Structure formats: C-alpha cells, structure tokens
Amino acid sequence: MTIIPSANYTEQLLQIRPAEFSVFRKQHESELINGQRPFTDYMRERFREKGIQQKNAFIQADLPMSYGYKLISGEKHTRQRDTILRICLAAKLSLEQTQEALTLNSMASLHYRIPRDMALIVAINNRMFDIHSVDMFLHENGLLPLKK
C-alpha cells in the first residue's frame, strides 16, 4: 500500500541536502509512489478490501460502466477531480483513502479552507456516500454539485 508522507517525513525532507538525497530516498523507498499504475492498483485494492464490485461502484457513482472500467484499468485517464471523488464516494472510502486516491491520480487533495472541499470532507467523515445526498448537501450550502 502506498503511504502519504507524514508531516514528520516532510519535515525530514526539508532538512535534506542534495548530497544526502539518494540515501534518504532509499530509506523511504517503500513509501514512494512507484510504478505506472498506482491509482488503478490502489482503487482495485480498495474495492477488494471493502467487498465492493466495480460495476456497483460505477452505478453508484453515476458513471457509464465502460468509462469507469477504463479508468480503473488505466486505459483512460481523467483530469476531472469530481469523477475521482464520485468513484471514491461510491467505494465508501474514508477521508484518508480519498486523499490518497486523489494524490495518486495527480490531483489536489481536499482542503479544509476551500468551502466546497470543506463540505465534501464533512460528508465523507459522516459516511455520506450516496452521490445524490452529497449533491443535495452541496446545493443546500450554496455549493456546486459534483460534475458528471
């Protein structure tokens, strides 16, 4: 499993000099994002771990099945953060797991100072995984719903 570097890891990294980099990298090799398909592997592992069939997740995420399969297989890539968030919600991922999925897909993590992200953090932390409920929650708070 890929690990998001902790604050301590980041603090250590900020102290590293160029001559020390290769040693530091080797010490933390198991924590690095390696491979060509970290997002797809991560999501498949989460589906297995939670006993969720991909097909059902795509239905819950309100995504075309063929498109969902292509995203998870790595055949397609999206720049739409909301698409990844829809899949994470449908897969009932925790906030930490959702942040990891976004990071592995080279997308910005949810940030507590951005109102829409703040609402999504609250929804995820309260296990509000139904897309329509999340969209309603966002709408009720004057925020844009998740894009399809």
C-alpha positions in Angstrom: 0.0 0.0 0.0 1.2 3.5 -0.8 1.6 5.8 2.1 1.1 9.6 2.0 4.2 11.0 3.7 3.5 12.2 7.2 4.3 15.7 8.4 7.4 14.2 10.1 8.5 12.8 6.8 8.0 16.2 5.1 9.9 17.9 7.9 12.8 15.5 7.4 12.8 16.0 3.7 13.0 19.8 4.1 16.3 19.2 6.0 17.9 17.0 3.4 20.8 18.4 1.4 21.3 17.3 -2.3 24.3 15.1 -1.3 22.0 13.2 1.2 19.1 12.8 -1.2 19.9 9.3 -2.6 20.3 7.8 0.9 17.1 9.4 2.2 15.3 8.1 -0.9 16.5 4.6 -0.3 15.5 4.7 3.3 11.9 5.7 2.3 11.6 3.6 -0.9 8.6 1.7 0.5 6.7 5.0 0.9 7.2 6.3 -2.5 4.7 6.3 -5.3 6.3 4.0 -7.9 5.0 2.0 -10.8 3.0 3.1 -13.8 -0.5 2.4 -12.4 -0.5 3.4 -8.7 -4.1 4.8 -8.8 -5.6 1.8 -10.6 -3.8 -0.6 -8.3 -4.9 1.4 -5.2 -8.5 1.5 -6.3 -8.7 -2.2 -7.1 -7.2 -2.9 -3.7 -9.8 -0.7 -2.0 -12.7 -2.4 -3.9 -11.4 -5.8 -2.8 -10.9 -4.7 0.7 -14.4 -3.3 1.0 -16.0 -6.1 -0.9 -17.5 -3.7 -3.5 -17.9 -4.8 -7.1 -16.6 -2.2 -9.5 -19.8 -2.5 -11.5 -21.9 -1.4 -8.5 -19.5 1.4 -7.7 -19.8 2.8 -11.2 -23.6 2.6 -10.9 -23.5 4.4 -7.5 -21.1 7.0 -8.9 -23.5 7.6 -11.8 -20.7 7.0 -14.3 -21.0 5.0 -17.6 -19.9 1.5 -16.8 -17.4 1.3 -19.7 -15.8 4.6 -18.8 -15.5 3.5 -15.1 -13.8 0.3 -16.1 -11.4 2.1 -18.4 -10.5 4.5 -15.6 -9.8 1.7 -13.2 -7.9 -0.4 -15.7 -5.7 2.6 -16.6 -6.9 2.6 -20.2 -8.3 6.1 -19.7 -7.3 8.9 -17.5 -9.4 11.9 -16.3 -8.4 15.4 -15.3 -11.9 15.7 -13.7 -11.4 15.6 -9.9 -15.1 15.2 -9.4 -15.1 12.0 -11.3 -12.5 10.5 -9.0 -14.4 11.9 -6.0 -17.6 10.1 -7.3 -15.7 6.8 -7.5 -14.3 7.3 -4.0 -17.7 8.1 -2.6 -19.2 5.1 -4.3 -16.4 2.9 -3.0 -17.1 4.2 0.5 -13.5 5.4 1.0 -12.5 7.2 4.2 -11.2 10.7 4.0 -7.6 9.4 4.2 -8.2 6.9 1.4 -9.9 9.6 -0.7 -7.0 11.9 -0.3 -4.6 9.1 -1.2 -6.7 8.3 -4.4 -6.6 12.0 -5.4 -2.9 12.2 -4.8 -2.2 9.0 -6.8 -4.2 10.4 -9.6 -2.1 13.6 -9.5 -5.0 15.7 -8.3 -5.3 18.2 -5.4 -6.3 16.8 -2.1 -9.4 18.1 -0.4 -8.5 21.2 1.5 -10.3 22.4 4.6 -10.0 26.1 3.6 -11.9 25.7 0.3 -15.7 25.8 1.1 -16.7 23.0 -1.4 -13.9 20.8 -0.2 -14.8 21.5 3.4 -18.3 20.3 2.7 -17.0 17.2 1.0 -14.7 16.5 4.0 -17.8 16.7 6.3 -19.8 14.5 4.0 -17.1 11.8 3.8 -16.4 12.0 7.6 -20.1 11.4 8.2 -20.2 8.5 5.8 -22.5 10.3 3.4 -21.5 8.2 0.4 -24.7 8.5 -1.7 -23.9 10.8 -4.6 -27.3 12.4 -4.7 -27.2 13.1 -0.9 -23.8 14.7 -1.3 -25.0 16.8 -4.2 -28.1 17.9 -2.2 -25.8 18.7 0.8 -23.6 20.8 -1.5 -26.6 22.5 -3.1 -28.2 23.3 0.3 -24.9 25.1 1.2 -24.8 27.1 -1.9 -22.0 25.0 -3.5 -21.8 23.3 -6.9 -22.7 19.6 -7.1 -20.2 17.0 -8.2 -19.8 17.1 -12.0 -20.6 14.1 -14.1 
